[in-house]
Amino acid sequence: MKTTPPRWAEVVLRLFLKPADVDDVSGDLLEAYRDSIRPIRWQRAADIWYVTQVLDFVWHSSRRWAVFLAAAFVIRTALDWFVPPPDFHVRSMASTMAAAGLLVAVGIGAAWRSGSVAAGTITGAATAAIGAGMSAVSAAGMFAIWHDAETMAAIRSSGGLGEVFVLPVLLIIPAVVLGTLGGIVGAAIRRFGRCSEMRPQ
């Protein structure tokens, strides 16, 4: 009987933990998998349980950033619908730069915490994906309440409903790049800090 969870899931788990917590948390989860879950479940069901636990760590690490990202999308959508400007270019640039800055910050924080560039990449993607879901639900709620003729005209002039629901999903691709860039910076800051601590005074 195979008693090891999917290797990739264990790698992802380690990326979302502080180095000091890796052995304890990873060890406890592996012990639960081997001693409690695998003996009473099929391999696939046990693996799904383990992956679900890992995704819970991803969720908890990304959800606060995702709320900020979703809020930025929803605020931009509300402004476009209810306070449409003569020219959307400035507003579009501002919201794009805000989202990009947030995703780079996400990558920096994740990589600084774990010491891994990959943590920035995955956290950036997870933040964008969760944020896209939150944004879609919020926008659908807004549309269910406000869909009068004037609002519909504003929606059409701002790019239509397709842009409202598709754009946040498309952000996942650049989020990988931005999270990686932030990850490079965060990992470098962590390494520099450790080198500084090790230097003789």
N, C-alpha and C positions, 0 to 999 in steps of 0.2 A: 504494500500500500504506500503510495506516494505521500510523504509528510512534509512537503515544502510548498509554500504558496508561489504564485507567479513571481518570477525574479524581477520583472519590470515594476510590479506593484511595490515590492520591497524597496527598490531603488527610489521610486517616487516618494515613498514614505520618508525615507532618510533625508530627502531634499527639503522636506517641510518641517524638520525638527532642528532644534538647536543642537550643536555638536555634543553638548553635555547630556542631552536627553536621548540621543540616538540609541545607545545600548539598552537603556531601561525600557523605553517605549517600544522599540522594535522587538526586544526580547520578550516583553510581556505579550505583545500581539502574536508573535510566533508561537509562544507557549500555549496561548489560548487556542490557536489554530490547530496545533498538534494534539493537545490533550483533551480539548472539549468539543471542537467543531468537526475536525476530520473523522474521528472515530464513529460519529453518528450521521454523517452526511456523505453523499457522493462527492467525488473529486471536484466536479464542476460547481456544485452547490457550495462546497467549502471555499473554493477559490473566489466565488462571487461574494461570499461573506467577507473574505479578507480584503478584496478590492473595495467593497463598500466601506469598510473601516478606513482604508486609505483615503478614499474620496471624502470622507468626513473630515479628515485632517486638511485636505485641499480646500474644502468648503469653509472651514473655520479660519483658515489663513487668508482667504481671498474675499470673503463676504463683505467685510467693511469697505474695502476698496471698491468692490462691485457696486455697493450702494451709492457711493460717491459718483461712480461712472454713470450708473443708471439715472441718478438725479440730474446729472449734467445733460443727458439726452432728453429727459422729460422736460426740464426747464427750457431747453432749446426748442423742443416741439411746441410747448405751450406758448412761448413767445412768438413762434412762427404762425401759430394758429390764431392767437388772440391779439397780438401786437405786431402785425406784419410790417417790416420796414420797406422803404422804397427799393433798397438794394440788399440782397441777402449775403453779399460777398463778405463784408466785414464780420457779420455775426457768424458766418460759416467758418471763417479763419479763426476767430476767437474760440469757438467751441472745439475746433480741431486741435488747436494748440493746447487747450486745457486738457483734452482727453490724452493727447500724446504725452504731456508733462506728467499726468497722473500715472500712466502706464510705465514710464521710465522710473518714476519714484517707487512704484510697486516692485519693479525689478531690482532696484538698488536695495530696498528694504529686505526682500527675500534673500538675495545673495549675501548681504551683510550678515543676516542672521545665521545662515547655514554655511556660508563660505563657498557656495557652489554657483557658478554662472547659470547652470541648468535650472536652478531654483527660480531665478529671475524669468527665464523663458517660460516655464510651466505656470508660474504664478501670473504672469502677464496674460497668457492665453486663458487661464481659468477665470481671471477677473473679467476679461472681455466677454467670455461666454456666459458667465453668471449675470453680468451686467446687461447683456443683450436680452436675456430672459426676463429680468426685472423690468427693463425698459419696455419690452413688448407688452407685458401684462398691464403696465401703467398706461401706455398709449392706447391700448384697447379699451381700458376703462374710461379714459378721457373721451374717446370717440363714441362710446356707448351713451355718454351723457350729452356731449355737444356734437351734433351733426346737422345743425341747421344750415340753411343755404349760404349764409355769410361765412360760417366756419368752413364749409365745404369748398367755397371759392378760395379761401386762404390756404387750405390744404393743397389744393391744385396748384396754386401759384408758388408754393414753397417746395414743390417736388413730388407731391402726392403721397398717398399712404404707403406705397411701395418703398419709398425712401425712409419713412419712419420705422418700418419693420425690418427692412433688409440692411440698411446702413450699419446698425449696431452689430449684426451678424458678420458683415464684411470686415468689421474692425478687428475681428479675431486674428486675421492674417497679419496686419501690421502690428498687432499687440504682441505677437511672437517676436518680431524684430525689435520692437521697443523694449519689451521685457528683457530680451537678451542684452541689449545695449546697457540697460540699467543693471543687469546682472554682472556685466563686465566691470562696471564702475563700483558696484557694491562689493564684489569679491576683491577688487584691488584695494578698496578702502580697508576691508577687514585684514588683508595680508599686510598692508602698510602699518596698520595699527598693531598687529602682532609683532612685526619686525621692530617697531619702535619700543615695544615693551621689553623685548629681548636684548636691546642694546644696553651695554653697561653704562651706568650713569657717571 
